Amino acid sequence: MPFREINSKMVEAQVLPGQRLFSQRGAMLAYRGEVSFTPNVGGGQGGVMSMIGRRVAGEATPLMTVEGHGTVLFGHGGHHVQVVNLSGDTLCVEADRLLAFDGSLQQGTLFLGAQGGVMGMVRGQVTGQGLFTTTLKGHGAVAVMAHGGVIELPITPGRSVHVDPQAYVAHYGEVRNKLSTALGWRDMVGRGSGEAFQLELSGQGAVFVQASEEKL
């Protein structure tokens, strides 16, 4: 289910009979046609609410199931919206950055400690994202939110990409991440800048970086 970018802060989705999409609650701006919006208060399809956004026990990002026949405009908080089209890849993204996505995508969660061991868990604390992140896998489209615009940086074998953890939005592909620093521990004493830490991504895929260090 493709999303059409209306401008940098709004996307339009076509809803067709027999298909569904999920959106963040409160993200619907306007719609045309016979479209229904149902809150996910429980498990949802495939236990979606038990999976999406579960970074700590009992925490979840509220979603709406969107079905029917028509078109829907989505946007939220005046944030920049980036459309990511997946072709069998896995997108890793924070649940609160999800604006809307195809209902056909397989949802799950990833424990950050599994990518980079202890440093993966440290990354969760430094970025404020917690220890779990959301994964979406398959063929379909995802609309994610960011501050100040987004750039997609390719990640190729043998050439790692280093990102300020606060500017990180999402990544896809066969990518591993770890938290690193170019400074010694003595140099870090007394420093308050988040730039003391860098998120190093390696493998094959791409990372999305926002033009801001501000959290949503």
C-alpha positions as CSV (number, residue, x, y, z in Angstrom):
1,M,0.0,0.0,0.0
2,P,2.0,3.0,-1.2
3,F,2.1,6.4,0.5
4,R,2.1,9.5,-1.7
5,E,4.1,12.5,-0.2
6,I,1.8,15.6,-0.2
7,N,4.6,17.7,1.3
8,S,7.4,17.2,3.8
9,K,5.0,16.8,6.6
10,M,2.0,15.0,5.1
11,V,1.4,11.7,3.2
12,E,-1.7,10.3,1.6
13,A,-2.5,6.6,1.6
14,Q,-4.9,4.7,-0.6
15,V,-7.1,2.2,1.4
16,L,-8.4,-0.7,-0.6
17,P,-11.0,-3.3,0.3
18,G,-9.5,-6.4,1.9
19,Q,-6.3,-4.6,2.9
20,R,-5.4,-2.7,6.0
21,L,-2.8,-0.4,7.4
22,F,-1.9,0.7,10.9
23,S,-1.3,4.3,12.0
24,Q,-0.4,6.1,15.2
25,R,-3.5,7.3,17.0
26,G,-4.2,11.0,16.3
27,A,-2.2,10.9,13.0
28,M,-5.3,11.0,10.7
29,L,-5.7,14.6,9.3
30,A,-8.5,14.0,6.8
31,Y,-10.0,11.2,4.7
32,R,-12.3,10.6,1.7
33,G,-14.5,7.6,1.1
34,E,-15.8,4.8,3.3
35,V,-12.9,4.4,5.8
36,S,-13.0,3.0,9.3
37,F,-10.5,3.6,12.2
38,T,-10.5,1.1,15.0
39,P,-8.3,1.5,18.1
40,N,-6.0,-1.5,18.9
41,V,-6.8,-2.1,22.5
42,G,-5.6,-5.7,22.6
43,G,-3.6,-8.1,20.6
44,G,-4.6,-7.0,17.2
45,Q,-3.7,-9.0,14.1
46,G,-0.7,-11.2,14.9
47,G,-0.5,-9.7,18.4
48,V,0.5,-6.4,17.0
49,M,-0.1,-4.5,20.2
50,S,2.0,-7.0,22.2
51,M,4.9,-6.5,19.8
52,I,4.9,-2.9,18.5
53,G,6.7,-0.5,20.8
54,R,7.3,-3.0,23.7
55,R,10.6,-1.6,24.8
56,V,9.9,-2.3,28.4
57,A,7.1,-4.4,29.9
58,G,3.7,-2.9,29.6
59,E,4.8,-0.1,27.2
60,A,3.2,0.2,23.8
61,T,2.6,2.9,21.2
62,P,-1.2,3.2,20.6
63,L,-2.2,2.3,17.0
64,M,-5.3,2.5,14.9
65,T,-6.3,-0.1,12.3
66,V,-7.4,1.6,9.1
67,E,-9.7,-0.3,6.7
68,G,-12.3,0.4,3.9
69,H,-12.1,2.1,0.6
70,G,-10.8,5.6,0.1
71,T,-7.8,7.9,0.8
72,V,-6.4,9.1,4.1
73,L,-4.1,12.0,4.9
74,F,-1.6,11.4,7.7
75,G,0.6,13.8,9.7
76,H,1.5,14.3,13.3
77,G,2.9,17.2,15.3
78,G,4.3,19.0,12.3
79,H,7.1,16.5,12.1
80,H,8.9,15.7,8.9
81,V,7.6,12.5,7.3
82,Q,9.9,10.1,5.4
83,V,8.5,7.2,3.4
84,V,10.5,4.0,3.4
85,N,9.6,1.3,0.8
86,L,10.7,-2.2,1.8
87,S,11.4,-5.0,-0.6
88,G,11.8,-7.9,1.7
89,D,14.1,-6.0,4.0
90,T,13.7,-5.5,7.8
91,L,13.3,-1.9,9.1
92,C,14.4,-1.1,12.6
93,V,12.7,2.0,14.0
94,E,11.4,3.4,17.2
95,A,7.7,2.7,17.7
96,D,7.0,6.4,18.5
97,R,8.5,7.4,15.1
98,L,5.9,5.3,13.2
99,L,3.3,7.4,11.5
100,A,1.7,4.7,9.4
101,F,2.6,1.4,7.7
102,D,1.3,-1.4,5.6
103,G,-0.7,-4.0,7.6
104,S,0.9,-6.8,5.5
105,L,4.3,-6.1,7.1
106,Q,5.5,-8.5,9.7
107,Q,5.9,-6.8,13.1
108,G,8.3,-7.7,15.8
109,T,10.8,-6.3,18.4
110,L,14.6,-6.4,18.6
111,F,16.5,-6.5,21.8
112,L,19.3,-4.0,21.4
113,G,21.7,-6.0,23.5
114,A,21.7,-8.7,20.8
115,Q,23.4,-6.2,18.5
116,G,26.7,-5.2,20.1
117,G,26.3,-7.0,23.4
118,V,26.5,-4.8,26.4
119,M,27.2,-1.8,24.2
120,G,23.9,-2.4,22.5
121,M,22.2,-2.0,25.8
122,V,24.3,1.1,26.6
123,R,23.1,2.6,23.3
124,G,19.5,2.2,24.5
125,Q,20.3,4.2,27.6
126,V,22.3,6.9,25.7
127,T,19.7,7.5,23.0
128,G,16.7,7.2,25.5
129,Q,15.1,4.6,23.2
130,G,15.1,1.8,25.9
131,L,16.4,-1.7,25.3
132,F,13.9,-2.7,22.6
133,T,13.2,-1.3,19.1
134,T,10.5,-2.2,16.6
135,T,11.1,-4.2,13.5
136,L,8.9,-4.3,10.3
137,K,9.7,-6.9,7.6
138,G,8.4,-7.7,4.2
139,H,7.2,-5.9,1.1
140,G,5.4,-2.6,1.8
141,A,5.7,1.0,2.8
142,V,6.4,2.7,6.1
143,A,6.0,6.4,6.9
144,V,8.3,7.5,9.8
145,M,8.6,10.8,11.5
146,A,11.7,12.9,12.2
147,H,12.9,16.5,13.0
148,G,14.2,18.8,10.4
149,G,14.3,16.5,7.4
150,V,16.0,13.2,6.7
151,I,18.9,11.9,4.6
152,E,19.4,8.2,3.7
153,L,23.0,7.1,3.9
154,P,24.0,3.7,2.3
155,I,25.9,1.2,4.4
156,T,28.2,-1.1,2.4
157,P,30.5,-4.0,3.4
158,G,33.8,-2.7,4.7
159,R,32.6,0.9,5.0
160,S,30.9,1.6,8.4
161,V,28.8,4.7,8.9
162,H,29.0,6.6,12.2
163,V,26.0,8.5,13.4
164,D,25.2,10.8,16.3
165,P,22.8,8.6,18.4
166,Q,20.4,11.5,18.8
167,A,20.2,12.0,15.1
168,Y,19.5,8.4,14.3
169,V,16.0,7.6,13.0
170,A,16.0,4.1,11.5
171,H,17.9,1.6,9.5
172,Y,17.2,-1.4,7.2
173,G,19.1,-4.3,5.7
174,E,21.6,-6.7,7.2
175,V,23.1,-4.1,9.6
176,R,24.9,-4.5,12.9
177,N,25.3,-1.6,15.3
178,K,27.5,-0.8,18.2
179,L,28.2,2.3,20.4
180,S,31.7,3.6,20.1
181,T,33.7,6.7,21.0
182,A,36.7,8.4,19.5
183,L,37.6,9.9,22.9
184,G,39.4,8.2,25.8
185,W,37.6,7.9,29.1
186,R,39.7,10.6,30.6
187,D,38.8,13.0,27.8
188,M,35.1,12.3,28.4
189,V,35.1,13.3,32.1
190,G,33.1,16.5,32.4
191,R,31.8,16.4,28.9
192,G,28.0,16.7,28.5
193,S,27.8,16.4,24.7
194,G,26.2,13.4,23.2
195,E,28.8,13.5,20.5
196,A,31.2,11.8,22.8
197,F,29.3,8.6,21.7
198,Q,28.9,7.5,18.1
199,L,26.6,4.8,16.7
200,E,28.6,2.7,14.3
201,L,26.6,0.8,11.7
202,S,28.2,-1.8,9.5
203,G,27.0,-4.4,6.9
204,Q,24.7,-4.0,4.0
205,G,21.7,-1.6,4.0
206,A,21.0,2.0,4.8
207,V,20.5,4.3,7.8
208,F,18.2,7.3,8.0
209,V,19.6,10.4,9.8
210,Q,17.6,13.5,10.8
211,A,18.9,17.1,10.7
212,S,18.4,17.5,14.4
213,E,19.4,16.1,17.8
214,E,15.9,16.6,19.1
215,K,13.8,13.7,20.2
216,L,10.2,13.4,19.2
